[in-house]
């Protein structure tokens, strides 16, 4: 599969024995919505629901940190996601959270994974089939092969301030990056990592919610001063929208972009990590 698949393609593939579909919708805490309830009310036929917040290292005080490999494998097996599966991920989320699930699957060794362009909203708008209720799942074996090269920690990000070996791109809004808007989580300073560049994740989408592609997508990275031929690390608020930038690079066929998993939740709450403000 290509990294990005269309609703037409998915509709034609429904029911194939090796196809697995994941609803990875993650919603803001103040949205008044319930992602799991929405899934049970209406989802793409055959899909299973993944709670990204639960599929994390819940023992870590930082939000949405990668789970231990054993936990990830256990959850995937329980959802019928295993070796030999072609996996398509979608969401109905302002965070475009399917990208986070795509990235986690990549980190833990699933290599045939795509995102549904336009997500559930496009699928529904086209009047395509839906089902409700909880899916019937047959457990499958999921072999873990962890790829640590796709993950960065605070020590590595701090060292990079000296070496400047990797570009750092921040997926948060321009106001949060500049430090003119307060952070949504308490106890965090406003601003960004010194030397990082800002590419708001929402800029990678068209007005209808589909992904920009080709020259239009590349232009967003170019405008942010990001050279995807160089080693790149993405960051954001808590590691969710950073994955949008990583996926954008994958759509362009470029080098894999790593993610600083702690992101601003860790950096911005540190009393010692350097922070700068302003648009650059």
C-alpha positions in Angstrom: 0.0 0.0 0.0 1.0 3.6 -0.4 1.1 5.6 2.9 -2.1 7.4 1.9 -5.1 5.6 0.5 -8.4 6.9 -0.9 -11.9 6.2 0.2 -12.5 4.6 -3.2 -9.6 2.2 -2.7 -10.7 1.2 0.8 -14.3 0.6 -0.3 -13.0 -1.8 -2.9 -10.8 -3.6 -0.4 -13.4 -4.1 2.4 -13.7 -7.7 3.4 -10.3 -8.8 2.2 -8.9 -11.3 4.7 -5.6 -9.5 5.3 -7.1 -6.0 5.7 -7.5 -4.5 9.2 -9.0 -1.0 9.9 -8.4 1.1 12.9 -10.4 4.0 14.2 -7.8 6.1 16.1 -10.0 9.1 16.9 -8.6 11.1 19.8 -10.6 14.1 21.0 -9.9 17.2 23.1 -10.9 16.8 26.7 -13.3 19.8 26.5 -15.0 18.7 23.3 -18.0 17.2 24.9 -17.6 14.2 22.6 -16.8 10.6 23.4 -14.7 8.9 20.8 -15.5 5.3 21.8 -19.2 6.0 21.9 -19.1 7.6 18.5 -17.2 4.6 17.2 -19.9 2.2 18.5 -22.6 4.4 16.9 -21.0 4.4 13.5 -17.8 3.2 12.0 -16.3 1.9 8.8 -17.3 -1.8 8.5 -14.7 -4.1 10.1 -12.9 -1.4 12.0 -11.7 -1.7 15.6 -11.3 1.2 18.0 -7.9 2.2 19.6 -7.9 4.5 22.6 -4.6 6.3 22.0 -4.5 7.8 25.5 -4.9 4.3 27.0 -2.4 2.9 24.6 0.4 4.8 26.2 2.8 4.5 29.2 0.1 5.3 31.8 2.7 5.1 34.5 4.5 8.1 33.1 3.3 11.5 34.3 3.8 12.9 30.8 0.8 12.4 28.5 0.7 10.0 25.6 4.2 8.6 26.0 4.9 5.4 24.0 3.9 2.2 25.8 6.2 -0.6 26.6 6.6 -2.9 23.6 4.8 -5.7 25.4 1.8 -3.6 26.1 1.6 -2.5 22.5 1.8 -6.1 21.2 -0.8 -7.2 23.7 -3.3 -4.5 22.6 -2.7 -5.2 18.9 -3.2 -8.9 19.3 -6.4 -8.4 21.3 -7.7 -6.2 18.5 -7.0 -8.8 15.9 -4.1 -6.8 14.4 -1.2 -9.1 13.7 1.6 -10.3 11.4 0.8 -10.1 7.7 -2.0 -7.5 8.1 -2.5 -4.6 5.9 -3.6 -1.9 8.2 -5.5 1.3 7.4 -5.9 3.9 10.1 -8.5 6.7 10.1 -9.9 9.3 12.5 -12.6 11.9 13.0 -10.4 14.2 15.1 -9.1 17.8 15.0 -5.7 16.4 16.0 -5.6 14.2 12.9 -4.7 11.4 15.4 -4.5 8.7 12.9 -1.0 9.9 12.2 0.0 9.0 15.8 -1.3 5.5 15.5 0.5 5.2 12.1 3.7 6.3 13.8 3.4 3.9 16.7 2.8 1.0 14.4 5.9 2.0 12.5 8.0 2.2 15.7 6.9 -1.3 16.7 7.4 -3.0 13.4 4.2 -3.0 11.4 5.3 -2.0 7.9 2.2 -2.2 5.7 0.2 0.7 7.3 -1.7 3.5 5.6 -3.9 6.4 6.6 -7.3 7.0 5.0 -7.3 10.3 3.2 -10.1 12.5 4.5 -10.9 10.1 7.4 -14.4 9.2 8.5 -15.8 12.6 7.6 -15.1 12.0 3.9 -16.3 8.4 4.0 -19.6 9.6 5.5 -19.9 12.5 3.2 -19.8 10.1 0.3 -22.6 8.0 1.7 -20.4 4.9 2.1 -21.5 2.0 4.3 -21.2 2.1 8.1 -21.8 -0.3 10.9 -22.5 0.1 14.6 -21.9 -1.8 17.8 -18.8 -3.6 19.0 -16.8 -5.6 16.5 -16.2 -9.4 16.7 -12.5 -9.8 17.0 -10.2 -12.9 16.5 -6.9 -12.6 18.2 -3.8 -12.6 16.0 -0.1 -12.7 16.8 1.8 -9.4 16.6 5.6 -9.7 16.5 7.3 -6.6 18.0 10.3 -5.2 16.3 11.1 -1.9 18.0 12.7 0.9 16.0 14.3 3.3 18.5 15.7 5.5 15.8 12.2 7.0 15.3 12.1 8.2 18.9 13.9 11.0 20.7 14.2 11.8 24.4 15.0 14.9 26.3 18.7 14.1 26.6 19.0 13.6 22.9 17.2 16.9 22.2 19.4 18.7 24.7 22.6 17.3 23.0 21.2 18.4 19.6 21.2 22.0 20.8 25.0 21.7 20.8 25.5 19.5 17.7 22.7 20.8 15.6 22.9 17.5 13.8 19.1 17.3 13.3 16.5 19.8 12.3 13.7 20.3 14.8 10.2 21.2 13.5 7.4 22.1 15.9 3.8 21.2 14.9 2.0 23.5 17.3 0.2 26.7 16.3 2.2 29.8 15.4 0.9 31.5 18.6 2.0 28.7 20.9 5.3 28.4 19.1 5.9 32.1 19.5 4.8 32.1 23.1 2.1 34.6 22.7 -0.6 32.1 23.6 -0.6 30.3 27.0 -0.1 26.6 27.0 -3.2 24.4 27.6 -1.5 22.4 30.3 -0.7 24.0 33.6 2.9 24.5 34.7 4.4 24.9 31.3 6.4 27.8 30.0 5.4 29.4 26.7 7.7 29.4 23.7 9.8 26.8 21.8 13.0 24.8 21.7 15.9 27.1 20.5 16.7 26.6 16.8 13.4 24.8 16.0 11.2 25.8 13.1 7.4 26.0 13.1 5.2 24.1 10.7 1.6 24.1 12.0 0.2 20.6 11.4 -3.1 22.0 10.1 -1.2 23.5 7.2 -0.7 20.1 5.7 -4.4 19.7 4.9 -6.8 21.0 2.3 -10.0 22.9 3.3 -12.0 19.6 2.9 -9.8 17.8 5.4 -7.8 15.7 2.8 -4.1 15.8 2.8 -2.1 18.1 0.6 0.1 16.1 -1.7 3.0 16.6 -4.2 4.2 20.2 -4.7 1.5 21.7 -2.4 2.6 19.5 0.5 6.3 20.0 -0.1 5.7 23.8 -0.3 4.6 23.7 3.4 7.9 22.2 4.5 9.8 24.6 2.2 8.0 27.6 3.6 9.0 26.5 7.2 12.6 26.3 6.1 12.7 22.5 6.5 14.9 20.4 4.2 13.5 16.9 4.4 16.7 15.5 2.9 18.3 16.2 6.3 17.7 14.2 9.5 14.6 15.7 11.1 12.8 15.5 14.5 9.2 16.6 15.0 7.8 17.9 18.3 4.5 19.3 19.4 2.5 19.5 22.6 2.4 15.9 23.6 3.6 13.9 20.6 0.3 13.6 18.8 0.4 16.2 16.0 4.2 15.8 15.6 3.2 12.6 13.9 1.3 14.6 11.3 4.6 16.1 10.2 6.3 12.7 10.2 3.5 11.3 8.0 3.7 14.3 5.7 7.4 13.5 5.0 6.4 9.8 4.4 3.8 10.9 1.8 6.6 12.8 0.0 8.8 9.7 0.1 11.4 11.4 2.2 13.6 10.2 5.1 11.7 9.0 8.2 11.1 11.8 10.6 11.7 11.0 14.3 9.5 12.3 17.1 10.5 13.8 20.4 8.0 11.8 22.4 7.9 14.0 25.5 7.5 17.1 23.3 6.5 20.4 25.0 4.8 18.6 27.9 8.3 17.7 29.0 10.5 20.5 27.7 8.1 23.3 28.6 7.7 22.0 32.2 11.4 21.7 32.8 13.0 24.4 34.9 16.4 24.0 33.2 15.5 23.4 29.5 16.2 26.6 27.5 13.1 28.2 26.0 12.9 31.0 23.5 9.9 33.1 22.3 9.1 34.9 19.0 8.3 33.6 15.6 11.8 32.4 14.8 
